[in-house]
Amino acid sequence: MRKRSVFIVLSITLFSVYIIGCGGTKQTIAVSEEEKIAFTKTEGDTITIANEETEYEIIIIEPGFDFWLQSVAKPEGYYSQSYLENRNQIYVSEWNIRVSQPFTYNPSLYELHIDYSPHIDYGYEVNYKLFNYFIYFQRKYNQRLGPFVPRI
């Protein structure tokens, strides 16, 4: 009888640790006043991200993003290009998964597939603006596109 009660206590303890471990990892994101202003903008900002050498272009039409990029985001040069490329690869992969699953993920958030190859050098500016759009998007819409908390 003693072995059975030890087994039950151990099972309950492991189950409790599992439940706590699953729920305890989500962190809340502190949003600054400047971000709140950017998130409430309704005018359509249009940002064109282009690299003429690779003939690659992304157009982002997102109210408040340009304001956020200019006032909240870390300045150009803060991150290395390799850091931006690595994060963008993760974010693009998850984004594209969500685009392909409109019954699971909100299709009004994830509308278009992003063609991003790790074998192409898009340049610093393209990677910088794309990375910052992903950070903005995650913070504004309370989404998580990877294992990282979207920090500024």
C-alpha positions in Angstrom: 0.0 0.0 0.0 2.9 2.4 0.8 4.4 2.0 -2.7 1.0 2.9 -4.3 0.6 6.1 -2.3 4.2 7.1 -3.1 3.5 6.5 -6.8 0.3 8.6 -6.6 2.0 11.5 -4.8 4.9 11.4 -7.3 2.4 11.3 -10.2 0.5 14.3 -8.9 3.8 16.2 -8.3 5.0 15.5 -11.8 1.7 16.5 -13.3 1.7 19.7 -11.3 5.2 20.6 -12.4 4.2 19.9 -16.0 1.1 22.2 -15.8 3.0 25.0 -14.1 5.8 24.6 -16.7 3.4 24.9 -19.6 1.6 27.9 -18.4 4.4 29.9 -16.7 6.5 30.7 -19.8 4.3 33.4 -21.4 5.6 36.8 -20.6 3.6 40.0 -20.8 5.0 42.7 -22.9 5.3 46.2 -21.5 4.1 48.7 -24.1 5.4 52.3 -23.9 3.2 55.4 -24.5 4.9 55.9 -27.9 4.0 52.4 -28.9 0.4 52.9 -27.8 0.2 56.0 -30.0 1.7 54.0 -33.0 -0.8 51.2 -32.4 -3.8 53.5 -32.5 -2.9 55.3 -35.7 -5.5 54.7 -38.4 -3.8 56.4 -41.4 -2.2 54.0 -43.8 1.5 54.2 -43.6 3.2 52.7 -46.6 6.8 51.5 -46.2 8.7 50.2 -49.2 11.7 48.0 -48.4 13.8 47.6 -51.5 17.3 46.6 -52.5 18.0 47.5 -56.1 21.0 45.2 -56.4 18.8 42.1 -55.6 15.7 43.5 -57.2 13.8 42.6 -54.1 11.0 44.7 -52.7 8.5 44.5 -49.8 5.7 46.9 -49.4 4.2 47.2 -45.9 0.9 49.0 -45.6 0.3 49.2 -41.8 -1.0 52.2 -39.9 1.4 53.4 -37.3 4.4 51.3 -38.5 6.4 54.2 -39.9 5.8 56.2 -36.8 6.9 53.2 -34.6 10.0 52.6 -36.8 11.1 56.2 -36.4 10.2 56.7 -32.7 10.4 53.4 -31.0 12.6 50.9 -32.9 16.3 50.5 -32.3 18.2 52.6 -34.8 19.8 51.2 -37.9 23.2 49.7 -37.0 22.1 48.5 -33.6 21.8 44.9 -34.8 24.2 43.1 -37.0 23.0 41.9 -40.4 23.5 38.3 -39.5 21.4 38.7 -36.4 18.6 40.2 -38.4 18.9 37.5 -41.1 18.7 34.7 -38.5 15.6 36.2 -36.8 13.9 37.0 -40.1 14.3 33.4 -41.2 12.5 32.2 -38.1 9.8 34.8 -38.3 9.2 34.3 -42.0 9.0 30.5 -41.6 6.4 30.9 -38.9 4.5 33.6 -40.8 4.3 31.4 -43.9 3.0 28.5 -41.8 0.2 30.7 -40.5 -0.6 32.0 -44.0 -1.1 28.4 -45.1 -3.5 27.6 -42.2 -6.3 30.2 -42.5 -8.7 28.1 -40.4 -6.2 28.0 -37.5 -4.7 31.5 -37.7 -6.5 34.8 -38.4 -6.4 35.3 -42.2 -6.8 39.0 -41.9 -3.5 39.1 -40.0 -1.7 36.6 -42.1 -2.7 37.4 -45.7 0.3 36.9 -48.0 3.2 34.5 -48.2 6.7 36.0 -47.8 9.4 34.8 -50.2 12.6 35.0 -48.1 15.6 32.9 -48.9 18.6 32.4 -46.5 20.7 32.1 -49.6 20.1 35.6 -50.8 21.8 38.7 -49.4 19.0 41.2 -49.2 21.2 43.8 -47.6 21.0 45.5 -44.3 18.1 47.9 -44.9 15.7 45.2 -46.1 16.6 42.9 -43.2 16.4 45.8 -40.7 12.9 46.9 -41.8 11.5 43.4 -42.2 12.8 42.5 -38.7 11.3 45.6 -37.2 8.0 45.0 -38.9 7.8 41.5 -37.3 8.6 43.1 -33.9 5.9 45.7 -34.4 3.4 43.2 -35.7 3.9 40.8 -32.7 3.7 43.6 -30.2 0.6 45.3 -31.8 -1.4 42.1 -32.3 -0.1 40.1 -29.3 1.3 37.4 -31.5 4.4 35.2 -31.1 6.2 34.2 -34.3 9.1 32.4 -32.6 10.5 31.4 -29.2 11.6 35.0 -28.4 9.7 37.6 -26.6 9.4 40.5 -29.1 11.4 43.1 -27.3 12.6 46.5 -28.4 
